[in-house]
Amino acid sequence: MFHQHIDFYLNKAISMVKCMNLLGNSLRGVNPIQKHLLYRCCILPIVLYRFQLWFYNKAPLSYHMKILGKMQRRATIWILGAFRTSPTEGFEAIAGLIPIKFHLQKLASKSQLCSAVLPENHLIRILMDDPHNVYNKPTLHSINTLTKHQKTIVKGYLINSNNKLFGIFPSFSPLLNLGSRIVDIFSDQFSFNLVNREKNDKTCFQQLNGMMLHSSSSPHTAIVITDASIKNDITTSVSHVHICDHPLIKMVHHAAFITSTEAELFAIRCSINQAYRKENVSKIIIVTDSIHVAKKIFNDKSHPYQIHTTAILCEL
């Protein structure tokens, strides 16, 4: 029954590739970019539906990989209009497609990260062996009732996710879990003041100057000013921390081959760390020209800068 379920979606996807071949051979065919989008948006979601049922550690994958490789090869030839004897690997790169096995690994990693940010009382989180979960009480079906030898023998997506998240890597911080985030508990203590781009520079300067003068008179308010720039693959991040109109510290960091977003988050992280070393600080104002970077601090979805956002939330 299980293999019939998989074969149904595989055969359906291959049939769609054949239909798209007819579309590409018509008088009003589509260009390679449109073909690439059709394959990524229509074919792959169908064929990889519920792939977690068969793609996990120690699972027999040769049959599925053979069928999927055959499907992607047909799609690559259709996208580029190449000959059937063309090499698969090189033409996949030209078509903008990664090998199907690596694509599955990427989807599996994202799926495992999604299970880590579920609420602690979610059924999947209860079944996993998470020592930091207060709801994780032993049940007949939970992973924490298995011995180490049994965990190595048992196969499945849930076991694979548990080993990946709570065995090899440290547990995710509860600050990123829905309902436990700082923005959920202290939603009234965070605000974003956006600059109106329709106003001229003089008005924006006066607005910023008035805010700084009002805040600098309080000994309990720290003002953080951050900026980051890239030149010749060298990223420079600068941050100033002022308390009561007096400069507390100036930090300059240089790094090679990183994005300005990461540099900006790192500057905010270091500045908040320095500001909270002062015992009387109860309010922090961050002035930055990258508001989308500041909003990443409270983004519970997985992204490459998770380590910086988690560190900032721990400081807060």
Buried (B, 14 or more C-beta within 10 A) or exposed (E): EEEEEBEEBBEEBBEBBEEBEEBBEEEEEBEBEEBBEBBBEBBBEEBBBEBBEBBBEEEEBEEBBEBBBBBBBBBBBBBBEBEEEEEBEEBBEEBEBEBBBEBBEEBBEEBBBEBBBBEBEBEBBBBBBBEEBEEBEEEEEBBBEBEEEEBEEEEBBBBBBBBBBBEEEEBBBBBBBEEBBBBEEEEEEEEEEEEEEEEEEEEEEEBEEEBBEEBBEBBEBBBBBBBBEBEEEEBBBBBBBBBBEEEBBEBEBEBEEBBBBBBBBBBBBBBBBBBBEBEEBEEBBBBBEBEEBBEBBBBBEBEEBBEBBBBBBEBB
